[in-house]
Amino acid sequence: MKRAIGIVLIGLLMIFFAAYCGGGGPRRVPLAKPFPPSPVGEQLYGKYCALCHGDDGEGYKADEATALRSQDFLTIVSDSYISENTRRGRPGTPMSAWGLELGGALDAGELAAVVAHTRAWQQEQPIDVSGVKVDGDAEAGAEPYALHCETCHGQQGEGATAMTLNNPVFQETASDGLIRLTVEHGRRETKMPGFGGQLPGGEIDDVVAFVKAFPPSIPPSAASLDAPTGDPILNPGGPPAELTPKDGRFVPADDVKAALDAGQSLVMIDARPFSDYQISHIEGAISMPFYDVEKRADELPRDLWIITYCGCPHAISGQALDALRALGFEKSGILDEGVYVWEDRGYPMVVSE
């Protein structure tokens, strides 16, 4: 009898081990009961989120936006994590804060609907990582981080071809367990590999500690800036700017700066949610989120060039451009490199302190 029980227990352990470790990660058990869809959330997601994260949450439509339907993401994040990162965004990155009180477009009920729509993509059993506490050595984690993570996430977590890790919202909301499991097992069907087969557990703990020790890229709370009122025209009274978009859409930042330096008149639209504009924006630009262009078009001149910009650098500004052109604004284009390149080149910005 004891031998039979032992065989059964060994069998169960083998099944658990295969589910946990086999095939790229610990999330191979189907969800017993699917999460219900949210029609309201689907509509809101399509309006505000799909242009970067993809219609079906596949991600990477703009600036390495997260694959939200990844089972390796959904099974280890809480609803609160999704909600807070949507509400607060990732300041200083293309991920805007969407909470209404922060200058975004979504109230609490709408945020909950978007979370419900996102959660409905989950097909595998959740894994509770809330109790995982990592006691690693941040100093020892510097070497494996540099070897395996730096190329994609940046030397100080500032992001390169992958998401930023030194962002204050990520630092405040990502638990030890979330980071550890992601480093160990990666995320299937994305560019994030798992390192459990290359790094022993202690080194993974050290990497987690190193990531958690990054100083925040910007202050956790930025002071608000009011939206300017009055004439949206830069260099009013100057000769109209003459610009030639590449491929009929994209205007190089250097060309726009040269036109402004020459005293030529034009309009620049910050197409991001006002939450981003409050943190920083191009000097003289007006805040007109991409989802407001149609209802505010009468504020814009039709005889001058209008340049839209965002941080993606083309998704949000491109949607704003399409709205303008649908309304007959022929002299319109996208700031090709986006706002962050403009700032990196030392061109005039207004930044909250």
PAGULUM-449855 format. One record per residue (C-alpha): residue number from 0; x, y, z. Coordinates in steps of 0.5 Angstrom, whole numbers. Layout:
% residues N
> NUM/X/Y/Z
...
***
This chain:
% residues 353
> 0/0/0/0
> 1/6/5/2
> 2/9/3/-4
> 3/3/5/-8
> 4/2/11/-5
> 5/9/13/-6
> 6/8/11/-14
> 7/2/16/-14
> 8/6/22/-11
> 9/12/21/-15
> 10/7/21/-21
> 11/3/27/-19
> 12/10/31/-17
> 13/12/29/-24
> 14/6/32/-27
> 15/7/38/-23
> 16/14/39/-25
> 17/12/38/-33
> 18/7/43/-32
> 19/12/48/-28
> 20/18/47/-32
> 21/16/44/-39
> 22/16/47/-45
> 23/18/54/-43
> 24/15/56/-37
> 25/10/54/-31
> 26/4/56/-34
> 27/1/50/-38
> 28/-5/48/-34
> 29/-12/51/-38
> 30/-16/56/-34
> 31/-22/52/-32
> 32/-27/57/-33
> 33/-26/63/-38
> 34/-26/70/-36
> 35/-32/74/-38
> 36/-31/79/-44
> 37/-33/86/-43
> 38/-36/89/-49
> 39/-35/96/-46
> 40/-28/95/-45
> 41/-27/92/-52
> 42/-29/99/-54
> 43/-25/103/-50
> 44/-19/98/-51
> 45/-20/99/-59
> 46/-20/107/-58
> 47/-14/108/-53
> 48/-10/102/-53
> 49/-10/98/-59
> 50/-6/103/-64
> 51/0/101/-59
> 52/-1/94/-56
> 53/-5/91/-62
> 54/-12/89/-64
> 55/-12/83/-60
> 56/-7/85/-55
> 57/-1/82/-59
> 58/4/88/-57
> 59/9/91/-61
> 60/5/95/-65
> 61/9/101/-63
> 62/15/102/-59
> 63/16/95/-56
> 64/9/96/-53
> 65/8/90/-48
> 66/4/84/-51
> 67/-2/84/-46
> 68/-5/77/-48
> 69/1/74/-47
> 70/0/68/-42
> 71/6/69/-38
> 72/4/76/-37
> 73/-3/75/-35
> 74/-2/69/-31
> 75/3/73/-26
> 76/0/80/-26
> 77/-6/82/-21
> 78/-12/86/-24
> 79/-9/92/-19
> 80/-2/91/-23
> 81/-6/92/-30
> 82/-10/98/-27
> 83/-5/102/-24
> 84/0/101/-30
> 85/-6/103/-34
> 86/-8/109/-30
> 87/-1/112/-28
> 88/2/110/-35
> 89/10/110/-35
> 90/12/117/-34
> 91/17/119/-39
> 92/16/113/-44
> 93/11/112/-50
> 94/6/109/-45
> 95/1/115/-42
> 96/-2/115/-36
> 97/-10/114/-38
> 98/-13/116/-31
> 99/-18/121/-32
> 100/-15/125/-26
> 101/-8/125/-29
> 102/-10/128/-35
> 103/-12/121/-39
> 104/-19/119/-42
> 105/-21/114/-37
> 106/-25/114/-30
> 107/-25/109/-25
> 108/-31/105/-28
> 109/-27/105/-35
> 110/-21/103/-33
> 111/-24/97/-29
> 112/-27/95/-36
> 113/-21/95/-40
> 114/-18/91/-34
> 115/-23/86/-35
> 116/-22/86/-43
> 117/-15/85/-42
> 118/-16/79/-37
> 119/-21/76/-42
> 120/-15/74/-46
> 121/-12/69/-40
> 122/-13/62/-42
> 123/-8/59/-37
> 124/-9/58/-29
> 125/-6/64/-25
> 126/0/63/-21
> 127/1/67/-14
> 128/7/71/-14
> 129/5/76/-9
> 130/9/72/-3
> 131/15/71/-7
> 132/21/75/-3
> 133/28/76/-6
> 134/34/76/-2
> 135/39/78/-7
> 136/46/81/-8
> 137/45/88/-12
> 138/52/89/-13
> 139/53/81/-15
> 140/47/82/-20
> 141/51/87/-24
> 142/55/82/-28
> 143/49/78/-30
> 144/45/83/-32
> 145/50/87/-36
> 146/51/80/-40
> 147/44/78/-41
> 148/39/84/-40
> 149/43/90/-42
> 150/43/90/-49
> 151/35/90/-49
> 152/33/94/-43
> 153/39/99/-42
> 154/45/100/-38
> 155/41/103/-32
> 156/34/100/-34
> 157/33/106/-39
> 158/30/101/-44
> 159/33/100/-51
> 160/29/95/-55
> 161/25/93/-49
> 162/21/96/-44
> 163/24/101/-39
> 164/26/98/-32
> 165/28/104/-28
> 166/21/107/-29
> 167/18/109/-22
> 168/11/106/-24
> 169/14/100/-26
> 170/19/100/-19
> 171/13/101/-15
> 172/8/96/-18
> 173/12/90/-20
> 174/13/85/-14
> 175/20/81/-13
> 176/16/75/-16
> 177/13/78/-22
> 178/20/80/-24
> 179/24/73/-22
> 180/19/69/-25
> 181/19/73/-32
> 182/27/73/-32
> 183/27/65/-30
> 184/22/63/-35
> 185/21/69/-40
> 186/15/70/-44
> 187/13/66/-50
> 188/12/68/-57
> 189/15/75/-55
> 190/23/77/-55
> 191/24/76/-48
> 192/27/69/-47
> 193/28/65/-40
> 194/34/65/-37
> 195/33/59/-32
> 196/37/55/-36
> 197/43/59/-36
> 198/43/62/-29
> 199/43/59/-22
> 200/37/61/-18
> 201/42/65/-14
> 202/44/69/-20
> 203/37/70/-22
> 204/36/73/-15
> 205/42/78/-15
> 206/39/80/-22
> 207/32/82/-19
> 208/36/85/-13
> 209/40/89/-18
> 210/34/91/-22
> 211/30/93/-16
> 212/36/98/-14
> 213/35/102/-20
> 214/34/110/-18
> 215/28/112/-22
> 216/29/115/-28
> 217/24/121/-26
> 218/21/123/-20
> 219/15/119/-18
> 220/10/125/-19
> 221/11/130/-24
> 222/9/137/-23
> 223/3/139/-27
> 224/3/144/-33
> 225/-3/148/-35
> 226/-5/147/-42
> 227/-3/154/-46
> 228/-9/158/-49
> 229/-10/163/-54
> 230/-7/163/-61
> 231/-4/156/-63
> 232/1/159/-68
> 233/8/159/-67
> 234/12/165/-70
> 235/5/168/-72
> 236/5/173/-77
> 237/12/170/-80
> 238/12/167/-87
> 239/8/160/-88
> 240/13/154/-87
> 241/14/150/-93
> 242/16/143/-91
> 243/16/137/-95
> 244/14/130/-92
> 245/18/124/-93
> 246/13/119/-96
> 247/8/124/-96
> 248/7/124/-88
> 249/14/124/-84
> 250/17/131/-83
> 251/24/131/-80
> 252/25/134/-74
> 253/31/138/-76
> 254/27/141/-82
> 255/21/143/-77
> 256/27/146/-72
> 257/30/150/-78
> 258/23/153/-80
> 259/22/155/-73
> 260/29/158/-73
> 261/27/162/-79
> 262/21/165/-76
> 263/16/161/-81
> 264/9/160/-78
> 265/6/153/-77
> 266/3/149/-71
> 267/5/143/-67
> 268/0/139/-64
> 269/2/134/-58
> 270/-2/128/-60
> 271/-1/125/-53
> 272/-6/125/-47
> 273/-5/131/-43
> 274/-2/127/-38
> 275/4/127/-42
> 276/4/134/-44
> 277/4/136/-37
> 278/10/132/-36
> 279/14/135/-42
> 280/12/138/-49
> 281/15/142/-55
> 282/16/149/-53
> 283/10/152/-56
> 284/6/146/-58
> 285/-1/145/-56
> 286/-4/139/-53
> 287/-10/136/-57
> 288/-10/128/-56
> 289/-11/124/-62
> 290/-18/122/-59
> 291/-20/130/-59
> 292/-18/132/-66
> 293/-24/131/-69
> 294/-28/135/-64
> 295/-23/141/-64
> 296/-21/142/-71
> 297/-24/148/-71
> 298/-19/151/-67
> 299/-14/150/-72
> 300/-12/154/-79
> 301/-12/151/-85
> 302/-7/155/-89
> 303/-1/153/-85
> 304/3/147/-84
> 305/1/143/-78
> 306/6/138/-75
> 307/3/132/-70
> 308/8/129/-65
> 309/8/123/-60
> 310/13/119/-57
> 311/12/112/-61
> 312/14/116/-65
> 313/9/115/-71
> 314/3/111/-68
> 315/-1/116/-64
> 316/1/122/-68
> 317/-1/118/-74
> 318/-8/117/-72
> 319/-8/125/-71
> 320/-5/126/-78
> 321/-11/121/-81
> 322/-16/125/-77
> 323/-14/132/-80
> 324/-13/129/-87
> 325/-20/126/-86
> 326/-22/133/-85
> 327/-19/136/-90
> 328/-12/139/-87
> 329/-8/138/-93
> 330/-2/141/-90
> 331/-1/136/-84
> 332/5/131/-83
> 333/8/127/-77
> 334/14/129/-73
> 335/18/124/-76
> 336/23/122/-70
> 337/18/124/-64
> 338/18/128/-58
> 339/24/124/-55
> 340/29/125/-60
> 341/27/132/-61
> 342/29/133/-53
> 343/35/129/-54
> 344/38/134/-59
> 345/37/140/-55
> 346/31/143/-58
> 347/26/147/-54
> 348/22/144/-49
> 349/18/145/-43
> 350/19/141/-37
> 351/15/140/-31
> 352/20/140/-25
***
